[in-house]
């Protein structure tokens, strides 16, 4: 989840935004629209900018160190797909 540290969000990174009160979620372009973020440019983000949202930004690092107490969103690409 987006932490206190400023993060860079490029147009290539995946983004998930979950509304804290309604639990409604938005992914990628829909998340950018919900948060009022440009669809094409790189922006700097901090969690304090989005107090109503839990924001998850894709890490492009192959060996990211995750701080204790951090919340992560994990995609299992090998899980069976249900229609």
LINWO-V764098 format. One line per field, one symbol per residue. phi: phi as a letter, one per 20 degrees, with the letter a starting at -180 (. if undefined). burial: # if it has 24 or more other ideal C-beta (glycine too) atoms within 12 Angstrom, else .. A space follows every 50 residues. Layout:
phi->???
burial->???
This chain:
phi->.gdfffdedefeefcccdffeemfccclffffffemdgfddececcfffc fecedddfeefecfedfgnfdcdddefdffede
burial->##....#.#...#.####.......#....##.##.#.....#.#.#..# ..#######........................
